[in-house]
Amino acid sequence: MIPHSRPTLGAAESRAAARVLASGFLSLGPEVAAFERETARWVGRRHAAAASSGTSALQLALSVLGAGPGREVVLPSYVCSAVLNAVLANGARPVVCDVDRETYHLTPALARKALTPRTAVLVVPHLFGRPAPVREIARLGVPVVEDCALTLGAGVGRAGTLTVLSFYATKLLTSGGQGGMVLGEDRRLVEGVRDLLLHDNRDRYRLRFNAQMTDLQAAVGRVQLGRLHGFLKARKRLADRYTRALRDVPGLTLPFDAESPKRTWFRYTVEVADARRAAMVLAGKGIEAKPPVFQPLHRYLDLDPRRFPATEVLFRRVLSLPLYPSLSEADQRRVIREVR
């Protein structure tokens, strides 16, 4: 089976992990601090606080922005359930929106319609490596959490009130399987996240979480960050090959921005008549392809699907093909042959 996604790890990551194990300093320490500084510099933000996962990072970012009981968080339906989990974990009410049919993103017009006096935060994900209109949405005057879990290297991460990253095993880079980070310009907000990460040795009690990143994770993440430019170039080569080979296949719609220099390639998504059936057929051929969003949020919340026409179409049609730096040319040729 050719997997849909997999981490790209090597000897440098193994050496970094071994160095931390040998030091005996496994928890929060100098590797985490260095990873925070290096990632903030890479993204172009002043401050950063590392967390145990992307979901934890998002939950804590929402918390410091006041997304709690009695408040609302606006977010798109076409996104993974982890975003919904982070909203509900804070006790806030999710206000789920449809997305743009072409770009798959929340738009300023759709977000504006969802605002109420109770809105605390807008969550705007950059999906699959494609930049979302965060700057335009930020002009609505509501704090924005810019979710870059699926997109780095496309000039994103500097427009939101806070930026959230994920370093899960199959993301653009990984910090040993799990990990996340909150970044921003406002030191007070980022230090507020850091305060919530560290639950012990505090003069005053408040609900906090043991959600800190470890030095073991950070050491691997630092190596991966150093390799990120190479990863992005490899992903682009693979995406370009898909585009050249699949552009004339009947019944297959390629990404509208397949040749755009303004995106990165976390996923290579195509549209077909029935994405789930196509995934089953390809699985029978030894290829793991999948709908990139398992189920849109409005379905989890039992909302009327007629309110989310674009999301419903994307849910039926969008299929993600294998794409990761270690995908061999031979395996990609096999994927292309079976897709055709």
Residue frames as qw, qx, qy, qz and C-alpha x, y, z in Angstrom:
[[0.000, 0.887, 0.461, 0.000, 0.00, 0.00, 0.00],
 [0.348, 0.339, -0.034, 0.873, 1.30, 3.44, -0.93],
 [0.210, -0.586, -0.597, 0.507, 0.30, 5.57, 2.08],
 [0.133, 0.898, 0.352, 0.228, -1.56, 8.85, 1.73],
 [0.005, 0.893, -0.269, 0.360, 0.92, 10.67, 3.96],
 [0.881, -0.269, -0.224, 0.318, 3.95, 9.91, 6.09],
 [0.292, -0.912, 0.185, 0.220, 6.68, 11.79, 7.97],
 [0.728, 0.568, -0.243, 0.297, 10.10, 12.30, 6.38],
 [0.573, -0.774, 0.268, -0.017, 12.70, 11.51, 9.04],
 [0.754, 0.498, -0.366, 0.222, 16.39, 10.69, 8.90],
 [0.738, -0.054, -0.427, 0.519, 19.64, 10.33, 10.76],
 [0.119, 0.383, -0.218, 0.890, 19.74, 13.98, 11.86],
 [0.613, -0.489, -0.088, -0.614, 16.44, 13.62, 13.74],
 [0.902, -0.231, -0.352, 0.094, 17.71, 10.42, 15.38],
 [0.552, 0.169, -0.359, 0.733, 20.91, 12.16, 16.51],
 [0.181, -0.475, 0.107, -0.854, 18.92, 15.09, 17.92],
 [0.791, -0.437, -0.181, -0.387, 16.65, 12.77, 19.91],
 [0.861, -0.083, -0.370, 0.340, 19.63, 10.74, 21.16],
 [0.298, 0.377, -0.297, 0.825, 21.38, 13.94, 22.28],
 [0.459, -0.498, 0.079, -0.731, 18.39, 14.92, 24.43],
 [0.912, -0.285, -0.264, -0.129, 18.03, 11.41, 25.85],
 [0.735, 0.108, -0.382, 0.550, 21.68, 11.40, 26.81],
 [0.048, 0.488, -0.229, 0.841, 21.35, 14.78, 28.50],
 [0.242, -0.329, -0.824, 0.393, 18.67, 13.52, 30.88],
 [0.155, 0.345, 0.228, -0.897, 16.75, 16.79, 30.38],
 [0.161, 0.289, 0.876, 0.351, 13.62, 15.45, 28.69],
 [0.065, 0.775, 0.605, -0.171, 10.88, 17.91, 29.60],
 [0.206, 0.956, 0.147, 0.147, 10.63, 21.67, 29.07],
 [0.644, -0.518, 0.159, 0.540, 14.11, 23.09, 28.62],
 [0.129, -0.598, 0.332, 0.718, 16.61, 24.76, 26.27],
 [0.221, 0.118, 0.810, 0.531, 15.53, 22.85, 23.15],
 [0.096, 0.741, 0.664, -0.015, 11.96, 24.14, 23.49],
 [0.096, -0.836, -0.061, 0.537, 13.15, 27.72, 23.95],
 [0.205, -0.370, 0.589, 0.689, 15.39, 27.44, 20.88],
 [0.198, 0.365, 0.841, 0.347, 12.60, 25.88, 18.79],
 [0.048, 0.840, 0.475, -0.257, 10.28, 28.74, 19.77],
 [0.121, -0.733, 0.205, 0.637, 12.83, 31.37, 18.75],
 [0.217, -0.183, 0.746, 0.602, 13.70, 29.66, 15.46],
 [0.181, 0.524, 0.810, 0.191, 10.08, 29.08, 14.46],
 [0.022, 0.864, 0.302, -0.402, 9.07, 32.65, 15.31],
 [0.133, -0.592, 0.424, 0.672, 11.93, 33.89, 13.12],
 [0.234, 0.090, 0.852, 0.460, 10.93, 31.53, 10.28],
 [0.118, 0.693, 0.710, 0.055, 7.29, 32.66, 10.34],
 [0.189, 0.431, 0.093, 0.878, 8.09, 36.31, 10.99],
 [0.495, -0.759, -0.287, -0.311, 6.48, 36.83, 14.41],
 [0.013, -0.726, 0.465, -0.506, 8.00, 38.25, 17.59],
 [0.402, -0.359, 0.695, -0.475, 6.90, 35.76, 20.23],
 [0.697, 0.053, -0.637, -0.325, 6.09, 32.04, 20.43],
 [0.514, -0.346, 0.650, -0.440, 4.94, 29.47, 22.98],
 [0.402, 0.179, -0.856, -0.272, 5.25, 25.78, 22.18],
 [0.721, -0.165, 0.321, -0.591, 2.53, 23.30, 23.16],
 [0.509, -0.169, 0.844, -0.014, 2.08, 19.54, 23.22],
 [0.410, 0.377, 0.778, 0.290, -0.17, 19.51, 20.13],
 [0.026, 0.225, 0.357, 0.906, -1.75, 21.76, 17.55],
 [0.393, -0.622, -0.599, -0.316, -5.16, 21.26, 19.16],
 [0.529, -0.583, -0.373, 0.491, -3.80, 22.36, 22.55],
 [0.301, -0.101, 0.113, 0.942, -2.20, 25.38, 20.93],
 [0.157, -0.412, -0.493, -0.750, -5.50, 26.37, 19.31],
 [0.493, -0.650, -0.578, -0.012, -7.48, 25.82, 22.50],
 [0.494, -0.503, -0.241, 0.667, -5.12, 28.01, 24.51],
 [0.171, 0.090, 0.272, 0.943, -5.01, 30.72, 21.83],
 [0.298, -0.567, -0.552, -0.533, -8.80, 30.89, 21.91],
 [0.546, -0.608, -0.507, 0.274, -8.76, 31.01, 25.70],
 [0.395, -0.344, -0.110, 0.845, -6.46, 34.03, 25.98],
 [0.024, -0.166, -0.378, -0.911, -8.60, 35.84, 23.39],
 [0.362, 0.040, 0.404, -0.839, -11.68, 35.44, 25.59],
 [0.602, 0.011, -0.582, -0.546, -13.47, 32.62, 23.78],
 [0.002, 0.026, -0.901, 0.432, -15.26, 31.15, 26.78],
 [0.032, 0.524, 0.843, -0.116, -18.79, 30.53, 28.04],
 [0.136, 0.811, 0.371, -0.432, -21.30, 33.02, 26.68],
 [0.077, 0.687, -0.388, -0.609, -19.07, 33.92, 23.73],
 [0.857, 0.445, 0.235, -0.109, -19.03, 32.73, 20.12],
 [0.334, -0.474, 0.620, 0.529, -16.29, 31.58, 17.76],
 [0.703, 0.603, -0.007, -0.377, -16.83, 31.81, 14.01],
 [0.343, -0.408, 0.791, 0.302, -15.18, 29.06, 11.96],
 [0.525, 0.295, -0.528, -0.599, -15.64, 27.30, 8.61],
 [0.906, -0.067, 0.256, -0.330, -17.45, 23.99, 8.34],
 [0.892, 0.400, -0.185, 0.104, -14.93, 22.56, 5.87],
 [0.075, 0.686, -0.625, 0.365, -12.13, 21.86, 8.36],
 [0.544, -0.008, -0.826, 0.151, -11.08, 18.98, 10.61],
 [0.582, -0.661, -0.434, -0.189, -12.90, 18.32, 13.87],
 [0.605, -0.186, -0.362, 0.684, -9.88, 19.35, 16.00],
 [0.044, 0.283, 0.017, 0.958, -10.85, 23.00, 15.44],
 [0.575, -0.510, -0.342, -0.541, -14.36, 22.33, 16.74],
 [0.763, -0.338, -0.479, 0.272, -12.91, 20.45, 19.72],
 [0.409, 0.042, -0.261, 0.873, -10.77, 23.45, 20.68],
 [0.252, -0.398, -0.132, -0.872, -13.80, 25.77, 20.61],
 [0.727, -0.457, -0.381, -0.342, -16.02, 23.47, 22.67],
 [0.709, -0.152, -0.491, 0.483, -13.25, 22.71, 25.18],
 [0.175, 0.119, -0.236, 0.948, -13.27, 26.41, 26.10],
 [0.079, 0.528, 0.717, -0.449, -17.04, 26.42, 26.60],
 [0.176, 0.386, -0.174, -0.888, -17.63, 28.79, 23.67],
 [0.684, 0.470, 0.483, -0.279, -20.39, 28.39, 21.10],
 [0.369, -0.113, 0.635, 0.670, -19.21, 27.45, 17.58],
 [0.500, 0.679, 0.176, -0.508, -20.81, 29.45, 14.76],
 [0.575, -0.057, 0.695, 0.428, -20.14, 27.38, 11.65],
 [0.363, 0.685, -0.101, -0.623, -20.04, 28.96, 8.18],
 [0.853, 0.446, 0.246, 0.109, -20.06, 27.74, 4.62],
 [0.461, -0.477, 0.384, 0.643, -16.93, 28.30, 2.49],
 [0.376, 0.648, -0.303, -0.588, -16.11, 29.59, -0.96],
 [0.939, 0.240, 0.209, -0.129, -16.71, 26.90, -3.58],
 [0.686, 0.657, -0.258, 0.176, -13.49, 27.59, -5.51],
 [0.187, 0.663, -0.575, 0.441, -10.93, 28.30, -2.79],
 [0.681, -0.273, -0.671, 0.106, -12.48, 26.14, 0.01],
 [0.326, 0.012, -0.456, 0.828, -11.93, 29.04, 2.44],
 [0.110, -0.773, -0.512, 0.357, -13.96, 31.25, 4.72],
 [0.326, 0.502, 0.240, 0.765, -14.43, 34.64, 3.03],
 [0.047, -0.016, -0.325, 0.944, -14.87, 38.12, 4.54],
 [0.486, -0.180, -0.269, -0.812, -18.50, 38.23, 3.33],
 [0.717, -0.260, -0.633, -0.130, -19.38, 34.86, 4.87],
 [0.458, -0.135, -0.590, 0.651, -17.61, 35.76, 8.12],
 [0.109, -0.133, 0.110, -0.979, -19.34, 39.14, 8.34],
 [0.609, -0.290, -0.416, -0.610, -22.78, 37.51, 8.16],
 [0.726, -0.253, -0.625, 0.131, -21.90, 35.29, 11.12],
 [0.263, 0.170, -0.456, 0.833, -20.80, 38.08, 13.50],
 [0.428, -0.746, -0.456, -0.229, -22.90, 38.98, 16.54],
 [0.207, -0.835, 0.277, -0.428, -22.22, 41.06, 19.66],
 [0.837, -0.456, 0.292, -0.081, -21.13, 37.78, 21.31],
 [0.860, 0.428, -0.152, 0.232, -18.41, 36.98, 18.76],
 [0.570, -0.746, 0.245, 0.241, -15.03, 36.66, 20.51],
 [0.315, -0.483, 0.677, 0.457, -12.80, 35.19, 17.80],
 [0.794, 0.508, -0.122, -0.310, -12.71, 34.20, 14.13],
 [0.635, -0.333, 0.646, 0.262, -10.71, 31.06, 13.28],
 [0.616, 0.701, -0.173, -0.315, -9.36, 31.18, 9.72],
 [0.772, -0.226, 0.532, 0.266, -7.51, 28.06, 8.52],
 [0.311, 0.628, -0.539, -0.467, -5.23, 28.08, 5.48],
 [0.906, 0.043, 0.365, -0.212, -6.30, 24.80, 3.87],
 [0.916, 0.227, 0.281, 0.175, -3.97, 22.29, 2.22],
 [0.590, -0.136, 0.258, 0.753, -1.19, 24.82, 1.49],
 [0.171, 0.605, 0.443, 0.639, -3.44, 27.50, -0.04],
 [0.138, -0.054, -0.361, 0.921, -3.42, 30.97, 1.62],
 [0.068, -0.719, -0.692, 0.000, -6.76, 32.19, 2.99],
 [0.127, 0.686, 0.120, 0.706, -7.82, 35.89, 3.00],
 [0.537, -0.471, -0.526, 0.462, -6.80, 36.47, 6.62],
 [0.219, -0.094, -0.079, 0.968, -5.87, 40.15, 6.25],
 [0.281, -0.305, -0.407, -0.814, -9.23, 40.97, 4.71],
 [0.600, -0.506, -0.610, -0.110, -11.11, 39.03, 7.41],
 [0.488, -0.288, -0.425, 0.706, -9.05, 40.73, 10.14],
 [0.011, 0.178, 0.093, 0.980, -10.43, 44.09, 8.92],
 [0.455, -0.553, -0.589, -0.375, -13.82, 43.06, 10.32],
 [0.191, -0.648, 0.308, -0.669, -12.45, 44.17, 13.69],
 [0.891, -0.381, 0.080, -0.235, -12.68, 40.84, 15.54],
 [0.324, -0.616, 0.712, 0.087, -9.59, 38.99, 16.85],
 [0.851, 0.374, -0.282, -0.240, -8.45, 36.34, 14.36],
 [0.649, -0.413, 0.628, 0.119, -6.66, 33.08, 15.06],
 [0.551, 0.613, -0.457, -0.334, -4.73, 32.26, 11.89],
 [0.869, -0.181, 0.456, -0.066, -4.58, 28.48, 11.66],
 [0.375, 0.705, -0.554, -0.236, -1.43, 27.53, 9.73],
 [0.730, -0.256, 0.626, -0.097, -1.51, 23.83, 10.63],
 [0.799, 0.341, 0.474, 0.139, -1.70, 22.91, 6.93],
 [0.506, 0.784, 0.102, 0.344, 0.24, 25.78, 5.39],
 [0.436, -0.751, 0.171, 0.465, 3.71, 27.20, 5.89],
 [0.484, -0.170, 0.526, 0.678, 6.05, 28.76, 3.37],
 [0.237, 0.606, 0.596, 0.470, 3.34, 30.66, 1.49],
 [0.091, 0.345, -0.071, 0.931, 3.86, 33.99, 3.22],
 [0.564, -0.597, -0.392, -0.415, 1.24, 33.18, 5.85],
 [0.684, -0.335, -0.518, 0.389, 1.20, 33.41, 9.63],
 [0.327, -0.061, -0.208, 0.920, 1.68, 37.14, 10.11],
 [0.189, -0.370, -0.323, -0.850, -1.83, 38.55, 9.66],
 [0.585, -0.552, -0.565, -0.183, -3.84, 37.10, 12.56],
 [0.426, -0.799, 0.213, -0.368, -3.99, 38.30, 16.13],
 [0.551, -0.468, 0.691, -0.012, -2.42, 34.95, 16.97],
 [0.621, 0.421, -0.586, -0.306, -1.01, 32.23, 14.73],
 [0.789, -0.281, 0.502, -0.215, -1.31, 28.52, 15.48],
 [0.426, 0.493, -0.724, -0.225, 0.92, 25.76, 14.08],
 [0.931, -0.186, 0.232, -0.212, 0.70, 21.98, 14.26],
 [0.139, 0.614, -0.771, -0.101, 3.65, 19.59, 14.17],
 [0.884, -0.014, 0.370, -0.286, 1.68, 16.35, 13.98],
 [0.667, -0.211, 0.639, 0.320, 3.46, 13.40, 12.36],
 [0.539, 0.398, 0.612, 0.421, 2.13, 14.00, 8.85],
 [0.109, 0.948, 0.151, -0.256, 2.19, 17.81, 8.78],
 [0.525, 0.814, -0.199, 0.152, 4.73, 19.85, 6.80],
 [0.328, 0.454, -0.709, 0.429, 7.20, 19.26, 9.62],
 [0.778, -0.478, -0.374, -0.164, 6.88, 17.20, 12.78],
 [0.114, -0.649, 0.591, -0.465, 8.24, 17.45, 16.29],
 [0.004, -0.207, 0.953, -0.222, 8.35, 13.74, 16.94],
 [0.120, -0.345, -0.923, -0.119, 4.72, 12.88, 16.19],
 [0.171, -0.841, -0.513, 0.003, 2.90, 15.61, 18.09],
 [0.393, -0.307, -0.102, 0.861, 3.42, 19.28, 18.94],
 [0.164, 0.832, 0.440, 0.294, 2.06, 22.75, 18.29],
 [0.392, -0.154, -0.144, 0.895, 2.86, 26.41, 18.76],
 [0.055, 0.910, 0.408, -0.039, 1.16, 29.77, 19.27],
 [0.487, 0.013, 0.099, 0.868, 2.85, 32.85, 17.79],
 [0.039, 0.898, 0.424, 0.110, 2.03, 36.54, 17.81],
 [0.320, 0.577, -0.112, 0.743, 3.18, 40.13, 18.07],
 [0.456, -0.701, 0.078, -0.543, 1.49, 40.86, 21.41],
 [0.297, 0.319, -0.812, 0.389, 3.81, 39.58, 24.11],
 [0.440, -0.162, 0.521, -0.714, 1.04, 39.70, 26.69],
 [0.863, 0.132, -0.062, -0.484, -1.14, 37.29, 24.72],
 [0.736, 0.328, -0.590, 0.057, 1.65, 34.81, 24.01],
 [0.097, 0.302, -0.752, 0.577, 2.81, 34.90, 27.63],
 [0.661, -0.095, 0.282, -0.689, -0.83, 34.31, 28.58],
 [0.894, 0.193, -0.342, -0.216, -0.69, 31.10, 26.55],
 [0.478, 0.367, -0.706, 0.372, 2.58, 30.15, 28.23],
 [0.308, -0.299, 0.561, -0.708, 1.01, 30.70, 31.66],
 [0.844, 0.005, 0.102, -0.526, -1.78, 28.26, 30.81],
 [0.765, 0.355, -0.538, -0.020, 0.73, 25.68, 29.55],
 [0.384, 0.247, -0.726, 0.515, 2.52, 25.42, 32.88],
 [0.574, -0.568, -0.439, -0.394, 0.11, 24.30, 35.56],
 [0.748, -0.477, -0.353, 0.297, 2.28, 24.09, 38.68],
 [0.521, -0.243, -0.148, 0.805, 4.27, 26.48, 40.91],
 [0.011, 0.564, 0.318, 0.762, 1.85, 29.37, 40.55],
 [0.019, 0.012, -0.522, 0.852, 1.02, 31.87, 43.31],
 [0.530, 0.202, 0.251, -0.784, -2.61, 32.21, 42.19],
 [0.425, 0.147, 0.889, 0.086, -4.79, 29.36, 41.03],
 [0.588, 0.431, -0.076, -0.680, -6.59, 29.28, 37.71],
 [0.910, 0.184, 0.366, -0.061, -7.49, 26.39, 35.45],
 [0.129, 0.726, -0.595, -0.319, -4.29, 25.45, 33.63],
 [0.969, 0.213, 0.004, -0.124, -3.14, 22.46, 31.57],
 [0.545, -0.492, 0.587, 0.341, -0.02, 20.36, 31.48],
 [0.737, 0.621, 0.268, -0.003, 0.23, 20.94, 27.73],
 [0.094, -0.842, 0.417, 0.329, 3.88, 21.87, 27.38],
 [0.799, 0.509, -0.319, 0.006, 6.16, 20.62, 24.62],
 [0.835, -0.459, 0.189, 0.238, 9.12, 18.47, 25.67],
 [0.103, -0.753, 0.520, 0.390, 12.78, 18.97, 24.79],
 [0.506, -0.020, 0.823, 0.256, 12.67, 15.62, 23.01],
 [0.465, 0.714, 0.523, 0.018, 9.92, 16.88, 20.69],
 [0.099, 0.956, -0.067, -0.267, 11.59, 20.24, 20.19],
 [0.369, -0.525, 0.640, 0.422, 14.95, 18.73, 19.25],
 [0.479, 0.280, 0.772, 0.312, 13.31, 16.77, 16.43],
 [0.266, 0.874, 0.397, -0.087, 11.27, 19.82, 15.44],
 [0.124, -0.845, 0.275, 0.442, 14.36, 22.01, 15.15],
 [0.379, -0.200, 0.764, 0.482, 15.96, 19.57, 12.70],
 [0.368, 0.556, 0.727, 0.163, 12.72, 19.39, 10.70],
 [0.108, 0.931, 0.163, -0.308, 12.48, 23.18, 10.60],
 [0.219, -0.642, 0.517, 0.522, 15.96, 23.31, 9.13],
 [0.303, 0.035, 0.858, 0.414, 14.82, 20.90, 6.40],
 [0.383, 0.613, 0.546, -0.422, 11.53, 22.67, 5.68],
 [0.293, 0.681, -0.292, -0.604, 12.68, 24.56, 2.59],
 [0.052, 0.279, -0.904, -0.321, 13.83, 21.28, 1.07],
 [0.277, 0.325, 0.877, -0.218, 10.56, 19.59, 2.01],
 [0.382, 0.687, 0.259, -0.561, 8.57, 22.34, 0.31],
 [0.238, 0.571, -0.571, -0.539, 10.64, 22.10, -2.87],
 [0.067, -0.056, 0.988, 0.130, 10.15, 18.33, -2.99],
 [0.330, 0.498, 0.708, -0.376, 6.40, 18.71, -2.50],
 [0.363, 0.695, -0.068, -0.617, 6.23, 21.24, -5.32],
 [0.115, 0.381, -0.814, -0.423, 8.10, 18.90, -7.69],
 [0.156, 0.201, 0.965, -0.063, 5.61, 16.14, -6.90],
 [0.332, 0.637, 0.458, -0.524, 2.64, 18.49, -7.30],
 [0.275, 0.621, -0.377, -0.630, 3.92, 19.75, -10.65],
 [0.020, 0.162, -0.945, -0.282, 4.28, 16.16, -11.84],
 [0.258, 0.436, 0.817, -0.275, 0.67, 15.40, -10.84],
 [0.318, 0.693, 0.134, -0.632, -0.53, 18.50, -12.67],
 [0.202, 0.496, -0.637, -0.555, 1.30, 17.61, -15.89],
 [0.015, 0.049, -0.987, -0.150, 0.15, 14.00, -15.83],
 [0.106, 0.453, 0.849, -0.250, -3.49, 14.47, -14.85],
 [0.145, 0.374, 0.029, -0.916, -4.52, 17.69, -16.59],
 [0.426, 0.162, -0.526, -0.718, -6.32, 15.87, -19.44],
 [0.043, -0.125, -0.984, 0.121, -8.12, 13.14, -17.47],
 [0.388, -0.400, -0.435, -0.707, -11.89, 13.25, -18.11],
 [0.669, -0.577, -0.427, -0.192, -13.98, 13.65, -14.96],
 [0.679, -0.360, -0.269, 0.580, -11.02, 14.89, -12.92],
 [0.063, 0.948, 0.070, 0.303, -10.76, 18.55, -11.86],
 [0.660, 0.079, -0.329, 0.670, -7.31, 19.76, -10.86],
 [0.298, -0.651, -0.329, 0.616, -6.67, 22.53, -8.29],
 [0.330, 0.906, 0.247, 0.103, -7.56, 25.90, -9.83],
 [0.073, -0.941, 0.330, 0.003, -4.24, 27.26, -8.55],
 [0.971, -0.060, 0.124, 0.197, -2.14, 24.25, -9.50],
 [0.685, 0.366, 0.011, 0.630, 0.51, 26.47, -11.11],
 [0.174, -0.942, -0.030, -0.284, 0.35, 29.35, -8.63],
 [0.536, 0.329, -0.509, 0.588, 3.64, 30.37, -6.99],
 [0.262, -0.510, 0.271, -0.773, 1.69, 31.73, -4.00],
 [0.866, -0.333, 0.048, -0.370, 0.92, 28.41, -2.39],
 [0.108, -0.452, 0.883, -0.064, 2.68, 25.42, -0.87],
 [0.703, 0.047, -0.578, -0.411, 1.69, 21.78, -1.27],
 [0.396, -0.266, 0.750, -0.457, 0.57, 20.12, 1.92],
 [0.627, 0.274, 0.712, -0.157, -2.10, 18.25, -0.02],
 [0.114, 0.141, -0.615, -0.767, -2.69, 17.64, -3.71],
 [0.432, 0.363, 0.683, -0.463, -6.48, 17.65, -3.96],
 [0.105, -0.046, -0.678, -0.726, -8.51, 16.86, -7.05],
 [0.564, 0.162, 0.372, -0.719, -12.27, 16.78, -7.55],
 [0.110, -0.018, -0.932, -0.345, -14.13, 13.73, -8.82],
 [0.515, -0.357, -0.442, -0.642, -17.80, 12.75, -8.98],
 [0.821, -0.514, -0.127, -0.214, -17.64, 10.61, -5.81],
 [0.096, 0.728, -0.614, 0.289, -14.53, 10.97, -3.68],
 [0.628, -0.357, 0.617, -0.313, -15.35, 8.12, -1.28],
 [0.935, 0.269, 0.215, -0.083, -15.96, 5.65, -4.05],
 [0.558, 0.734, -0.347, 0.172, -12.76, 6.76, -5.81],
 [0.220, -0.657, 0.652, -0.308, -10.84, 6.24, -2.55],
 [0.832, -0.107, 0.497, -0.222, -12.26, 2.70, -2.26],
 [0.856, 0.516, -0.009, 0.020, -11.30, 1.87, -5.85],
 [0.321, 0.766, -0.489, 0.268, -7.76, 3.18, -5.37],
 [0.524, -0.514, 0.610, -0.300, -7.43, 1.28, -2.08],
 [0.936, 0.135, 0.306, -0.107, -8.17, -1.90, -4.04],
 [0.716, 0.637, -0.160, 0.239, -5.22, -0.98, -6.24],
 [0.777, -0.209, -0.233, 0.547, -2.90, -0.53, -3.24],
 [0.238, 0.356, -0.029, 0.903, -3.07, 3.28, -3.05],
 [0.225, -0.620, -0.611, 0.437, -4.33, 5.22, -0.03],
 [0.016, 0.315, 0.172, 0.933, -6.16, 8.35, -1.16],
 [0.182, -0.523, -0.757, 0.346, -8.81, 9.99, 0.99],
 [0.058, -0.867, -0.293, -0.398, -11.21, 12.91, 1.35],
 [0.394, 0.331, -0.416, 0.749, -9.06, 15.47, 3.20],
 [0.359, -0.247, 0.382, -0.815, -11.90, 16.43, 5.56],
 [0.012, -0.089, -0.993, 0.070, -13.45, 13.31, 7.06],
 [0.068, -0.688, -0.714, -0.108, -16.74, 15.05, 7.82],
 [0.082, 0.514, 0.005, 0.854, -17.61, 18.76, 7.80],
 [0.045, -0.002, -0.648, 0.760, -18.47, 20.38, 11.11],
 [0.520, -0.041, 0.002, -0.853, -22.09, 21.16, 10.26],
 [0.744, -0.047, -0.607, -0.276, -22.75, 17.43, 9.96],
 [0.410, -0.022, -0.752, 0.515, -21.24, 16.74, 13.37],
 [0.098, 0.102, 0.420, -0.896, -23.49, 19.48, 14.79],
 [0.196, 0.487, 0.851, 0.014, -26.61, 18.21, 12.94],
 [0.150, 0.548, 0.040, -0.822, -27.11, 21.53, 11.16],
 [0.695, 0.596, 0.327, -0.234, -29.22, 21.80, 8.02],
 [0.620, -0.101, 0.488, 0.606, -26.91, 20.87, 5.09],
 [0.358, 0.757, 0.435, 0.331, -28.86, 23.25, 2.82],
 [0.189, -0.973, 0.026, 0.131, -27.16, 26.11, 4.68],
 [0.406, -0.630, 0.558, 0.356, -23.75, 24.82, 3.53],
 [0.830, 0.522, 0.107, -0.166, -24.05, 24.18, -0.23],
 [0.417, 0.750, -0.511, 0.053, -20.38, 24.69, -1.12],
 [0.308, -0.486, 0.778, -0.252, -19.16, 22.57, 1.78],
 [0.824, 0.124, 0.480, -0.274, -21.54, 19.78, 0.80],
 [0.753, 0.636, -0.155, -0.069, -20.16, 19.75, -2.75],
 [0.177, 0.707, -0.659, 0.188, -16.57, 19.69, -1.50],
 [0.589, -0.301, 0.678, -0.322, -17.39, 16.91, 0.97],
 [0.886, 0.298, 0.308, -0.176, -18.66, 14.76, -1.90],
 [0.721, 0.689, -0.050, 0.059, -16.04, 15.59, -4.51],
 [0.091, 0.852, -0.498, 0.133, -12.62, 16.43, -3.05],
 [0.985, -0.093, -0.039, 0.140, -10.02, 13.66, -3.00],
 [0.166, -0.871, 0.458, 0.060, -6.46, 13.97, -1.70],
 [0.896, 0.340, -0.272, 0.093, -3.68, 12.01, -3.42],
 [0.818, -0.389, -0.042, 0.422, -0.44, 10.79, -1.79],
 [0.352, 0.802, -0.110, 0.469, 2.02, 13.67, -1.42],
 [0.616, -0.764, 0.153, 0.116, 5.06, 13.84, 0.89],
 [0.107, 0.833, -0.512, -0.179, 8.79, 14.42, 0.35],
 [0.343, -0.361, 0.864, 0.077, 9.72, 10.74, 0.64],
 [0.792, 0.422, 0.355, -0.261, 7.20, 9.63, -2.02],
 [0.470, -0.258, 0.636, 0.554, 9.36, 7.98, -4.67],
 [0.323, 0.393, -0.387, -0.769, 9.06, 8.78, -8.36],
 [0.212, -0.009, -0.940, -0.267, 8.17, 5.15, -9.04],
 [0.016, 0.433, 0.816, -0.382, 5.37, 5.19, -6.48],
 [0.247, 0.533, 0.133, -0.799, 4.04, 8.45, -7.84],
 [0.279, 0.236, -0.680, -0.636, 4.01, 7.03, -11.37],
 [0.137, -0.229, -0.964, 0.000, 1.95, 4.14, -10.03],
 [0.120, 0.525, 0.541, -0.646, -0.49, 6.55, -8.35],
 [0.269, 0.461, -0.242, -0.810, -0.83, 8.52, -11.60],
 [0.212, 0.070, -0.877, -0.426, -1.41, 5.37, -13.63],
 [0.087, -0.375, -0.908, 0.167, -4.18, 4.11, -11.35],
 [0.150, 0.549, 0.319, -0.758, -5.84, 7.54, -11.03],
 [0.271, 0.342, -0.480, -0.761, -5.92, 7.85, -14.83]]
